[in-house]
């Protein structure tokens, strides 16, 4: 269309046009001359004039002439080019000439009316336009060089009317018809440049109604004008070929225009143009090489302005208004873009020129979008809503092509979703408010900076069975970068603070769930990439705090760890994987706690009121380094619900056992300083435990449940360094036992040796044994009714082999066997019943002193502490009992100790004369020794068992015979002749009853002697049933058994 306008302009300034004007004047002269020849003569003259150069054939139906007021009417005019073509035709032409104006060298057409005009307009293959087959004339060479020729004559039209006209425009495959119902032009005078010409149009373009009203000053030195245009629902399909060169293969929908356009001088030799109104498209669709583009509706309402300087260059262009679209869809090389609705309201300006400025652009306003979807790397990225409020400025400088840009405002989105590998990301709201700047110096540097606040809420991330969420994230600060293009180097800076709340992470079905109530960070970050370097260097530094931290099992049954608060005054993260922290503090720490419906149930396995360290560092080359650690208010709760021992956390026990085989390799790697693939080196300056720490025991397997609390607990551990596994670490531990007792541990341990190595000394004072009776019942099968324990243990471990000894002092011990099966490993080692052994061990005040041997191998997979305890105590009891008796009754004495076949401890028997129940001299000594034992061991009870043997039978028989002889002598009875010599009479035979009576009398005599002569409590002396023995070696005696 622009080419068509230039063609018309060339036609207006060509000599041919001027000559046509002269021909019109001459025609009127001819008209006058041929008046007397009539209209036929005039029609012939006009046909001759149109055909004189041989390029056209003309036909005129009728000619009507009115000499006054000089009017000419032609009907049925048709001009066809001889070379072929559609030609131009008109049903009626009427023109009126102003006669008086001719005297002023002016050609005034008082009125021109054209009706039924048919005007085919076509562009050929060479790009030249033609009208009805007549080519637009090119300006002559002298016209191009000298411009319009000044003839002194001027032309004017008072009124021009074009009705019922068809303009057929053909350009390649474009074929559009403009049907002009009415076109009026008024006051078009070249001699009156101040006169305003007007135009009024009513037409139909491809069936769409078109109306226009215009006014202009076409002959003014500086032209101006204004056009109001209204077009209703113009079909766009016919204009598709115009877009083919731009990659658009098809076009559909309709367009409507209701706008006014104007051009005015700016007073500086330039022009100002503006357009105000509405432009809309409905059902817009097109097809590009990437895919279809569609919009249900697209509407612009507002104003567009532009200025052109006196030099012809663009000064400034701008627009202000509203652009709205609905149901937008387009396909790009990356995928499909969709939007349910788009709306922009604001202003935009572009200006050229100015000092050191080539182009400057400014955009201000608001953008709203709903139902937005754009392609992403792993699927579409969507937003239920998108908003932007702000301003953008861009400047391109004329020198060196420097570009600078800046943005200020706020952008936000709601209901954001995006696909990621194996999952998706969702955001309820995301917003940014602040400023942004960019500087691009081609071939030199690129710089950029952000300053403001980023706000995210309702974040959710899912990838497979791993995911996370965050309630809210806020970052407030600055972010900048600078790139040295020539040196290929880059730097970046980060300053500000960030806060994250409601964080939740989940790592797989068998992993863990992490929840953090709030995370806060305040600091800075720096990054540098020197020219030619492959990686960035730099760090992130600042203060970090976390609140309400919890790590749970994926099934929600166990809380592995939790903390109320965690903070560090300085966290430094290096891009080379180094980490350092300063002033680390953790408060309200808890570990291993059961959960019910997501809430804690019962006491945690361990807790800390506060843990702190002055510093902590990690570097790949150096491993982990931690300053002196202090733990305050530690509390460990051991809960037993039945079966087994008090457990370590069950989820970790199996892991600890399974990983045992690999520990030595890991430690070796760790000792080597954290080699690749191994455990990193660990160094801790020391550890101190205090602050009313405690250990609580809860045994729910007993009725009622047993509880005990050890407090206060204090401990110190010296420097720990895995790089020196052979260095012993000093350890101290102090425990406040129930009922006022204490326990202390002091020693050193090689924590990083392959197997346990070290030496410790344990001391216990005033441990009330009933407080630990449930433990004794569970491990030893014994109930400790009364007693108090004190003593020391000296234990040494060499590569896992335990050895050592100890001394225990027990006061007022009273024990019962509660579970014989559990007690068997202990009592089975004793040479006498448990209480008998204890009674033997008790001193005058009821005290018991034990020497405890300790041995075992902790590297044995079947290692059990209860086995060590049973073996140590059992061996000590047996050994001490035997030693006690040997001390009290030395070998070679009258009461040497022996061990009976039944396992009972008994003493050498108290001797008696055959047939006698009265202790002799040796029996008296025996009584004294036995009384001394019972005096030293008030708890010992002995059994006195009288025995009678063959010697007693003989003695009793002899006694009987003597008494019988005496009786015979007394009665003077002669002896019987038939009785064999030396044979007692039947009446004098010794019966078993008499033998048992003698044995019982001996036990009673011994008991009486001990009670009456030695003062032994009769209750401590038990008398067995008497026994008569037939063994020839059986001596007359009383056996004494513990």
Residue pairs with C-beta under 8 A, 6 or more apart in sequence:
3 123
3 127
3 129
4 121
4 129
7 129
7 136
8 136
10 136
10 137
10 138
10 139
11 17
11 136
11 137
13 139
13 143
13 147
13 148
14 137
14 138
14 139
14 140
14 143
15 139
15 140
15 142
15 143
15 149
16 137
18 148
18 149
18 151
21 107
21 153
21 155
23 49
24 107
25 102
25 107
25 153
27 45
27 46
27 49
28 70
28 97
30 42
30 45
31 42
31 65
31 72
32 67
34 41
34 42
34 45
35 65
35 67
39 62
39 63
39 64
39 65
40 63
42 63
42 65
43 60
43 62
43 63
46 58
46 60
46 63
46 74
47 58
47 59
47 60
50 56
50 58
50 79
51 57
51 58
54 82
55 81
55 82
55 83
55 134
56 79
56 80
56 81
56 82
56 134
57 79
57 80
57 81
57 82
58 77
58 78
58 79
58 80
59 76
59 77
59 78
59 79
60 74
60 75
60 76
60 77
61 74
61 75
61 76
61 77
62 73
62 74
62 75
62 76
63 72
63 73
63 74
64 72
64 73
64 74
65 71
65 72
65 73
66 72
69 96
69 99
69 110
70 96
70 97
70 98
70 99
71 94
71 95
71 96
71 97
72 94
72 95
72 96
72 97
73 92
73 93
73 94
73 95
74 90
74 92
74 93
74 94
75 91
75 92
75 93
76 89
76 91
77 89
77 90
77 93
78 87
78 88
78 89
78 90
79 87
79 88
79 89
79 132
79 134
80 86
80 87
80 132
80 133
81 87
81 132
81 133
81 134
83 133
84 133
85 120
85 130
85 132
85 133
85 134
86 118
86 120
86 132
86 133
87 120
87 132
87 133
88 117
88 118
88 119
88 120
88 131
88 132
88 134
89 116
89 117
89 118
90 114
90 115
90 116
90 117
90 118
91 115
91 116
91 117
91 164
92 113
92 114
92 115
92 116
93 113
93 114
94 111
94 112
94 113
94 114
95 109
95 111
95 112
95 113
96 109
96 110
96 111
96 112
97 107
97 108
97 109
97 110
98 106
98 108
98 109
98 110
98 158
101 107
101 108
101 156
104 191
105 152
105 153
105 154
106 153
106 154
106 155
106 156
106 191
107 153
107 154
107 155
107 156
108 155
108 156
108 157
108 158
108 189
109 155
109 156
109 157
109 158
109 160
110 158
110 159
111 158
111 159
111 160
111 161
112 157
112 159
112 160
112 161
113 160
113 161
113 162
113 163
114 160
114 161
114 162
114 163
114 165
115 162
115 163
115 164
115 165
116 163
116 164
116 165
117 162
117 164
117 165
117 166
118 132
118 165
118 166
118 168
119 131
119 132
119 165
119 166
119 167
119 168
120 131
120 132
120 133
120 168
120 170
121 129
121 130
121 131
121 167
121 168
121 169
121 170
122 129
122 130
122 133
122 169
122 170
122 171
123 129
123 130
123 170
123 171
123 172
124 130
128 135
128 136
129 135
129 136
130 136
143 149
154 189
154 190
154 191
155 190
156 188
156 189
156 190
156 191
156 192
157 185
157 188
157 189
158 186
158 187
158 188
159 184
159 185
159 186
160 183
160 184
160 185
160 186
160 188
161 182
161 183
161 184
161 185
162 180
162 182
162 183
162 184
163 180
163 181
163 182
163 183
164 180
164 181
165 179
165 180
165 183
166 177
166 178
166 179
166 180
167 177
167 178
167 179
167 180
168 175
168 176
168 177
168 178
169 175
169 176
169 177
169 178
171 241
172 241
173 241
174 238
174 239
174 241
174 242
175 238
176 205
176 206
176 238
176 239
177 205
177 206
178 203
178 204
178 205
178 210
179 203
179 204
179 205
180 201
180 202
180 203
181 202
181 203
181 204
182 200
182 201
182 202
182 203
183 199
183 200
183 201
183 202
183 203
184 198
184 199
184 200
184 201
185 197
185 198
185 199
186 197
186 198
186 199
187 195
187 196
187 197
187 198
188 197
188 218
189 195
189 219
190 219
191 219
192 219
193 217
193 219
193 220
193 221
194 217
194 220
195 217
195 219
196 215
196 216
196 217
197 215
197 216
197 217
197 218
198 213
198 214
198 215
199 212
199 213
199 214
199 215
199 216
199 227
200 212
200 213
200 214
201 210
201 211
201 212
201 213
201 214
202 210
202 211
203 209
203 210
203 211
204 210
205 231
205 234
206 234
206 235
206 238
207 235
208 231
208 232
208 233
208 234
208 235
208 254
209 230
209 231
209 232
210 229
210 230
210 231
210 232
211 229
211 230
212 227
212 228
212 229
212 230
213 227
213 228
214 225
214 226
214 227
214 228
215 225
215 226
216 223
216 224
216 225
216 226
217 223
217 224
217 225
218 225
222 265
222 269
222 271
223 263
224 262
224 263
224 264
224 265
224 271
225 262
225 263
226 260
226 261
226 262
226 263
227 260
227 261
227 262
228 259
228 260
228 261
229 257
229 258
229 259
229 260
229 261
230 257
230 258
230 259
231 255
231 256
231 257
231 258
232 256
233 254
233 255
233 256
233 282
234 254
234 255
234 256
234 257
235 253
235 254
236 251
236 252
236 253
236 254
236 255
236 281
236 284
237 250
237 251
237 252
239 251
240 248
240 249
240 250
240 251
240 286
243 251
243 286
247 288
247 289
248 286
248 287
248 288
249 286
249 287
249 288
249 289
250 285
250 286
250 287
251 285
251 286
252 283
252 284
252 285
252 286
253 281
253 282
253 283
253 284
253 285
253 295
254 281
254 282
254 283
255 279
255 280
255 281
256 278
256 279
256 280
256 281
256 282
257 277
257 278
257 279
257 280
258 277
258 278
258 279
259 275
259 276
259 277
259 278
259 279
260 275
260 276
260 277
261 273
261 274
261 275
262 273
262 274
262 275
263 271
263 272
263 273
264 271
264 272
265 271
265 272
266 272
266 307
268 309
268 310
269 309
269 310
270 307
270 308
270 309
270 310
270 315
271 307
271 308
272 305
272 306
272 307
273 305
273 306
273 307
273 308
274 303
274 304
274 305
274 306
275 303
275 304
275 305
276 302
276 303
276 304
277 301
278 299
278 300
278 301
279 299
279 300
280 297
280 298
280 299
280 300
281 295
281 297
281 298
281 299
282 296
282 297
283 296
283 297
284 293
284 294
284 295
284 296
284 297
284 298
285 292
285 293
285 294
285 295
286 292
286 293
286 294
287 293
288 331
290 331
290 332
290 333
291 330
291 331
291 332
291 336
292 329
292 330
292 331
293 329
293 330
293 331
294 327
294 328
294 329
294 330
295 325
295 326
295 327
295 328
295 329
296 326
296 327
296 328
297 324
297 325
297 326
297 327
298 323
298 324
298 325
298 326
298 328
299 322
299 323
299 324
299 325
300 321
300 322
300 323
301 321
301 322
301 324
302 319
302 320
302 321
302 322
302 323
303 319
303 320
303 321
304 317
304 318
304 319
305 316
305 317
305 318
305 319
306 314
306 315
306 316
306 317
306 318
307 314
307 315
307 316
307 317
308 314
308 315
309 315
309 353
313 352
313 353
314 350
314 352
315 351
315 352
315 353
316 349
316 350
316 351
316 352
317 349
317 350
317 351
318 347
318 348
318 349
318 350
319 347
319 348
319 349
320 346
320 347
320 348
321 345
322 343
322 344
322 345
323 342
323 343
323 344
323 345
324 341
324 342
324 343
324 344
325 339
325 341
325 342
325 343
326 340
326 341
326 342
327 339
327 340
327 341
328 337
328 338
328 339
328 342
329 336
329 337
329 338
329 339
330 336
330 337
331 337
332 375
334 375
335 374
335 375
335 376
335 380
336 373
336 375
336 380
337 373
337 374
337 375
338 371
338 372
338 373
339 369
339 370
339 371
339 372
339 373
340 370
340 371
340 372
341 368
341 369
341 370
341 371
342 367
342 368
342 369
343 367
343 368
343 369
344 365
344 366
344 367
344 368
345 365
345 366
346 363
346 364
346 365
346 366
347 362
347 363
347 364
347 365
348 361
348 362
348 363
348 364
348 365
349 361
349 362
350 359
350 360
350 361
351 357
351 359
351 360
351 361
352 358
352 359
352 360
354 360
356 397
356 398
356 399
357 395
357 396
357 397
357 398
358 396
358 397
358 398
359 395
359 396
360 393
360 394
360 395
360 396
361 392
361 393
361 394
361 395
362 391
362 392
362 393
362 394
363 391
363 392
363 393
364 390
364 391
364 392
365 389
366 387
366 388
366 389
367 386
367 387
367 388
367 389
368 385
368 386
368 387
369 383
369 385
369 386
369 387
370 384
370 385
370 386
371 382
371 384
372 382
372 383
372 384
372 385
372 386
372 413
373 380
373 381
373 382
373 383
374 380
374 381
374 382
375 381
376 418
376 419
378 418
378 419
378 420
378 421
379 418
379 419
379 420
379 424
380 417
380 418
380 419
381 416
381 417
381 418
381 419
382 415
382 416
382 417
382 418
383 413
383 414
383 415
383 416
383 417
384 414
384 415
384 416
385 413
385 414
385 415
386 411
386 412
386 413
386 414
387 410
387 411
387 412
387 413
388 409
388 410
388 411
388 412
389 409
389 410
389 411
390 407
390 408
390 409
390 410
390 411
391 407
391 408
391 409
392 405
392 406
392 407
393 405
393 406
393 407
394 403
394 404
394 405
394 406
395 403
395 404
395 405
396 402
396 403
397 403
397 404
400 441
400 442
401 442
402 439
402 440
402 441
402 442
403 438
403 439
403 440
403 441
404 437
404 438
404 439
404 440
405 436
405 437
405 438
405 439
406 435
406 436
406 437
406 438
407 435
407 436
407 437
408 434
408 435
408 436
409 433
410 431
410 432
410 433
410 434
411 431
411 432
411 433
412 429
412 430
412 431
412 432
412 455
413 427
413 429
413 430
413 431
414 428
414 429
414 430
415 426
415 427
415 428
416 425
416 426
416 427
416 428
416 430
417 424
417 425
417 426
417 427
418 424
418 425
418 426
419 425
420 461
420 463
421 463
422 463
422 464
423 461
423 462
423 463
423 464
423 466
423 467
424 461
424 462
425 459
425 460
425 461
425 462
426 458
426 459
426 460
426 461
427 456
427 457
427 458
427 459
427 460
428 457
428 458
428 459
429 455
429 456
429 457
429 458
430 454
430 455
430 456
430 457
431 454
431 455
431 456
432 452
432 453
432 454
432 455
433 452
433 453
433 455
434 450
434 451
434 452
434 453
435 450
435 451
435 452
436 448
436 449
436 450
436 451
436 452
437 447
437 448
437 449
438 446
438 447
438 448
439 445
439 446
439 447
439 448
440 446
443 485
443 486
444 484
444 485
444 486
445 482
445 483
445 484
445 485
446 481
446 482
446 483
446 485
447 480
447 481
447 482
447 483
448 480
448 481
448 482
449 478
449 479
449 480
449 481
450 478
450 479
450 480
451 477
451 478
451 479
452 476
453 474
453 475
453 476
454 473
454 474
454 475
454 476
455 472
455 473
455 474
456 470
456 472
456 473
456 474
457 471
457 472
457 473
458 469
458 471
458 472
459 468
459 469
459 470
459 471
459 473
460 467
460 468
460 469
461 467
461 468
461 469
464 508
465 506
465 508
465 509
466 506
466 507
466 508
466 511
467 505
467 506
468 503
468 504
468 505
468 506
469 502
469 503
469 504
470 500
470 501
470 502
470 503
470 504
471 501
471 502
471 503
472 499
472 500
472 501
472 502
473 498
473 499
473 500
473 501
474 498
474 499
474 500
475 496
475 497
475 498
475 499
476 496
476 497
476 498
477 494
477 495
477 496
477 497
477 498
478 493
478 494
478 495
478 496
479 492
479 493
479 494
479 495
479 496
480 492
480 493
481 490
481 491
481 492
481 493
482 490
482 491
482 492
483 489
483 490
484 490
484 531
487 531
487 532
488 531
488 532
489 528
489 529
489 530
489 531
489 532
489 533
490 527
490 528
490 529
490 536
491 526
491 527
491 528
491 529
492 525
492 526
492 527
492 528
492 538
493 524
493 525
493 526
493 527
494 524
494 525
494 526
494 540
495 524
495 525
496 522
496 524
497 520
497 521
497 522
497 523
497 542
498 519
498 520
498 521
498 522
499 518
499 519
499 520
499 521
500 516
500 518
500 519
500 520
501 517
501 518
501 519
502 517
502 518
503 514
503 515
503 516
503 517
503 519
504 513
504 514
504 515
504 516
505 513
505 514
505 515
506 512
506 513
506 514
506 554
507 513
507 514
507 554
508 554
509 554
510 554
511 554
512 551
512 552
512 553
512 554
512 560
513 551
513 552
513 553
513 554
513 556
514 549
514 550
514 551
514 552
515 548
515 549
515 550
515 551
515 552
516 546
516 547
516 548
516 549
516 550
517 547
517 548
517 549
518 545
518 546
518 547
518 548
519 544
519 545
519 546
519 547
520 543
520 544
520 545
520 546
521 542
521 543
521 544
521 545
521 571
522 542
522 543
523 540
523 541
523 542
523 543
523 544
523 571
524 540
524 541
524 542
525 538
525 539
525 540
525 541
526 538
526 539
527 536
527 537
527 538
527 575
528 536
528 537
528 538
529 535
529 536
529 537
530 537
535 575
536 575
537 575
537 576
538 574
538 575
539 572
539 573
539 574
539 575
539 578
540 571
540 572
540 573
541 570
541 571
541 572
541 573
542 570
542 571
543 567
543 568
543 569
543 570
543 571
544 567
544 568
544 571
545 565
545 566
545 567
545 568
546 563
546 565
546 566
546 567
547 564
547 565
547 566
548 564
549 561
549 562
549 563
549 566
550 559
550 561
550 562
551 559
551 560
551 561
551 562
552 558
552 559
552 560
552 595
553 559
553 560
553 651
556 595
556 598
557 594
557 595
558 592
558 593
558 594
558 595
558 649
558 651
559 590
559 592
559 593
559 594
559 595
559 600
559 604
560 591
560 592
560 649
560 651
561 589
561 590
561 591
561 592
562 588
562 589
562 590
562 591
562 593
562 604
563 586
563 587
563 588
563 589
563 590
564 587
564 588
564 589
565 585
565 586
565 587
565 588
566 585
566 586
566 587
567 584
567 585
568 581
568 582
568 583
568 584
568 585
569 582
569 583
570 580
570 581
570 582
570 583
571 579
571 580
571 581
572 578
572 579
572 580
572 581
573 579
576 620
577 619
577 620
578 617
578 618
578 619
578 620
579 617
579 618
579 619
580 615
580 616
580 617
580 618
581 615
581 616
581 617
582 614
582 615
583 612
583 614
583 615
584 612
584 613
584 614
584 615
584 616
585 610
585 611
585 612
586 608
586 610
586 611
586 612
587 609
587 610
588 607
588 608
588 609
589 607
589 608
589 610
589 611
590 604
590 606
590 607
590 608
591 604
591 605
591 606
591 607
591 649
592 604
592 605
592 606
592 649
593 600
593 601
593 602
593 603
593 604
593 605
594 600
594 601
594 602
595 601
602 639
603 637
603 639
603 696
603 698
604 637
605 636
605 637
605 638
605 639
605 649
606 634
606 635
606 636
606 637
607 633
607 634
607 635
607 636
607 637
608 631
608 632
608 633
608 634
608 635
609 632
609 633
609 634
609 691
610 630
610 631
610 632
610 633
610 691
611 629
611 630
611 631
611 632
612 629
612 630
613 626
613 627
613 628
613 629
613 630
614 627
614 628
615 625
615 626
615 627
616 624
616 625
616 626
616 627
617 624
617 625
617 626
618 624
618 625
618 680
620 674
620 680
621 673
621 674
622 673
622 674
622 681
623 670
623 673
623 674
623 680
623 681
623 682
623 683
623 722
623 723
624 680
624 681
624 682
624 683
625 683
625 684
626 682
626 683
626 684
626 685
627 685
628 684
628 685
628 686
628 687
628 688
629 684
629 685
629 686
629 687
629 688
630 687
630 688
630 689
630 690
631 687
631 688
631 689
631 690
631 691
631 693
632 689
632 690
632 691
632 692
632 693
633 691
633 692
633 693
634 689
634 691
634 693
634 694
634 713
635 693
635 694
635 695
635 696
636 694
636 695
636 696
637 695
637 696
637 698
638 646
638 647
638 695
638 696
638 697
638 698
639 646
639 698
639 699
639 700
640 646
640 647
640 697
640 698
640 699
640 700
640 701
640 778
641 700
641 701
642 700
642 701
643 701
645 778
645 779
645 865
645 866
646 697
646 699
647 653
648 656
663 754
664 754
665 678
666 678
666 679
667 679
667 722
667 725
667 752
667 753
667 754
668 678
669 675
669 677
669 678
669 679
670 678
670 679
670 680
670 681
670 682
670 722
670 723
670 752
671 681
671 722
671 723
671 724
671 725
671 752
672 678
672 681
672 723
673 681
673 723
674 680
674 681
679 722
681 721
681 722
681 723
682 720
682 721
682 722
683 719
683 720
683 721
683 722
683 723
684 717
684 719
684 720
684 721
685 719
686 716
686 717
686 718
686 719
686 720
687 715
687 716
687 717
687 720
688 715
688 716
688 717
689 713
689 714
689 715
689 716
690 712
690 714
690 715
692 711
692 712
693 711
693 712
693 713
693 714
694 709
694 710
694 711
694 712
694 713
695 709
695 710
695 711
695 713
695 735
696 707
696 708
696 709
696 710
697 706
697 707
697 708
697 709
697 710
697 775
698 705
698 706
698 707
699 705
699 706
699 707
699 774
699 775
699 778
701 778
702 774
702 777
706 774
708 738
708 771
708 772
709 738
710 735
710 736
710 737
710 738
711 736
712 734
712 736
713 733
713 734
713 735
713 736
714 733
714 734
715 731
715 732
715 733
715 734
716 730
716 731
716 732
717 729
717 730
717 731
718 729
718 730
718 731
718 748
719 729
720 729
720 751
720 752
721 727
721 752
722 752
724 752
725 750
725 751
725 752
725 753
726 750
726 753
727 750
728 748
728 749
728 750
728 757
728 758
729 748
729 749
729 750
729 751
730 747
730 748
731 745
731 746
731 747
731 748
731 749
731 760
732 744
732 745
732 746
733 743
733 744
733 745
733 746
734 742
734 743
734 744
734 745
735 742
735 743
735 744
736 742
737 743
737 764
737 766
737 767
737 768
737 771
738 768
738 771
739 766
739 768
739 771
740 766
741 764
741 765
741 766
741 767
741 768
741 788
742 764
742 765
742 766
743 762
743 763
743 764
743 765
743 767
744 762
744 763
745 760
745 761
745 762
746 760
746 761
747 758
747 759
747 760
747 761
747 795
748 758
748 759
748 760
749 756
749 757
749 758
749 760
749 797
750 756
750 757
750 758
753 799
754 799
755 797
755 799
755 800
755 858
755 859
756 797
756 799
756 800
756 858
756 859
757 797
757 798
757 799
757 800
758 796
758 797
759 794
759 795
759 796
759 797
760 794
760 795
761 792
761 793
761 794
761 795
762 792
762 793
762 794
762 795
762 806
763 791
763 792
763 793
764 789
764 790
764 791
764 792
765 790
766 788
766 790
767 788
767 789
767 790
768 787
768 788
769 776
769 784
769 786
769 787
769 788
769 789
769 810
769 813
770 784
770 785
770 786
770 787
772 784
773 783
773 784
773 785
776 782
776 783
776 784
777 783
777 818
777 819
777 822
778 822
779 822
779 865
779 866
779 869
779 870
780 822
780 823
780 826
780 866
780 869
780 870
780 873
781 817
781 818
781 819
781 820
781 821
781 822
781 823
781 824
781 826
782 815
782 816
782 817
782 818
782 823
782 826
783 815
783 816
783 817
783 818
784 813
784 814
784 815
785 814
785 815
785 816
786 812
786 813
786 814
787 810
787 811
787 812
787 813
787 814
787 815
788 810
788 811
788 812
789 808
789 809
789 810
789 811
790 808
790 809
790 810
790 811
791 806
791 807
791 808
791 809
791 850
791 852
792 806
792 807
793 804
793 805
793 806
793 852
793 854
794 804
794 805
794 806
795 802
795 803
795 804
795 806
795 854
796 802
796 803
796 804
797 803
797 858
799 859
800 857
800 858
800 859
801 856
801 857
801 859
802 854
802 855
802 856
802 857
802 858
802 868
803 854
803 855
804 853
804 854
804 855
805 851
805 852
805 853
805 854
806 851
806 852
806 854
806 872
807 849
807 850
807 851
807 852
808 848
808 849
808 850
808 852
808 876
809 847
809 848
809 849
810 847
810 848
810 849
810 850
811 845
811 846
811 847
811 848
812 846
813 838
813 842
813 846
813 848
815 834
815 835
815 838
817 823
817 827
817 834
823 834
825 867
825 870
825 871
825 874
826 834
826 870
826 873
826 874
826 877
827 833
827 834
827 874
828 874
829 871
829 874
829 875
829 877
829 878
830 837
830 874
830 877
830 878
830 881
831 837
831 878
831 881
831 882
831 899
831 903
831 904
831 905
832 840
832 881
832 903
832 904
832 905
832 1042
834 877
836 905
836 940
836 941
836 1042
837 877
837 878
837 881
838 848
838 877
838 939
839 937
839 939
839 940
839 941
839 1042
840 881
840 884
840 885
840 905
840 937
840 939
840 940
840 1042
841 848
841 849
841 850
841 877
841 880
841 881
841 884
841 937
842 848
842 937
842 938
842 939
842 940
843 849
843 936
843 937
844 935
844 936
844 938
846 938
846 939
849 880
850 873
850 876
850 877
850 880
851 876
851 879
851 880
852 872
852 873
852 876
853 872
853 875
853 876
854 868
854 872
855 868
855 871
855 872
856 863
856 867
856 868
856 871
857 863
881 905
882 897
884 937
885 897
885 905
886 897
888 932
888 933
888 936
888 937
889 895
889 896
889 897
889 907
889 929
889 933
890 896
893 929
894 908
894 922
894 925
894 926
894 929
895 907
895 908
895 926
895 929
895 930
895 1040
896 907
896 908
897 905
897 907
897 908
898 906
898 907
898 908
899 905
900 906
900 1041
904 1041
904 1042
905 1041
905 1042
906 1039
906 1040
906 1041
906 1042
907 930
907 1039
907 1040
907 1041
909 947
909 1035
909 1037
909 1038
909 1039
909 1040
910 919
910 923
910 926
910 927
910 930
910 1002
910 1006
910 1037
910 1038
910 1039
910 1040
911 920
911 922
911 923
911 926
911 1035
911 1036
911 1037
912 918
912 919
912 920
912 923
912 1002
912 1036
912 1037
912 1038
913 920
913 955
913 1036
914 951
914 952
914 954
914 955
914 1036
915 951
915 952
915 954
915 955
915 956
915 958
915 959
915 998
915 1036
916 955
916 1036
917 998
917 1001
917 1002
917 1004
917 1005
918 1005
919 926
919 927
919 1005
919 1006
919 1009
923 1006
923 1009
924 1009
927 1006
927 1009
927 1010
927 1013
927 1014
928 1014
930 942
930 1010
930 1014
930 1040
931 1010
931 1013
931 1014
931 1015
931 1016
933 940
934 940
934 942
934 1010
934 1014
934 1016
934 1020
935 1014
935 1016
940 1020
940 1042
941 1020
941 1021
941 1022
941 1042
942 1020
942 1021
942 1022
942 1040
942 1041
942 1042
943 1022
943 1023
943 1024
943 1040
943 1041
943 1042
944 1003
944 1006
944 1007
944 1021
944 1022
944 1023
944 1024
944 1038
944 1039
944 1040
945 1003
945 1023
945 1024
945 1025
945 1026
945 1027
945 1038
945 1039
945 1040
945 1041
946 998
946 999
946 1000
946 1001
946 1002
946 1003
946 1004
946 1006
946 1023
946 1024
946 1026
946 1027
946 1037
946 1038
947 999
947 1002
947 1026
947 1027
947 1029
947 1034
947 1035
947 1036
947 1037
947 1038
947 1039
948 995
948 996
948 998
948 999
948 1002
948 1026
948 1027
948 1028
948 1029
948 1034
948 1036
949 1028
949 1029
949 1030
949 1031
949 1032
949 1033
949 1034
949 1035
949 1036
950 1029
950 1030
950 1031
950 1032
950 1034
951 1034
951 1035
951 1036
952 995
952 998
952 999
952 1036
953 990
953 995
956 990
956 994
956 995
956 998
957 984
957 988
957 989
957 990
960 984
960 988
960 990
961 984
961 988
964 984
964 985
964 987
964 988
968 975
976 985
979 985
992 1028
995 1028
996 1026
996 1027
996 1028
997 1026
998 1026
999 1026
999 1027
999 1028
1000 1023
1000 1025
1000 1026
1002 1026
1002 1036
1002 1037
1002 1038
1003 1023
1003 1024
1003 1026
1003 1038
1004 1023
1006 1038
1007 1018
1007 1021
1007 1023
1010 1016
1010 1021
1011 1017
1011 1018
1011 1021
1024 1039
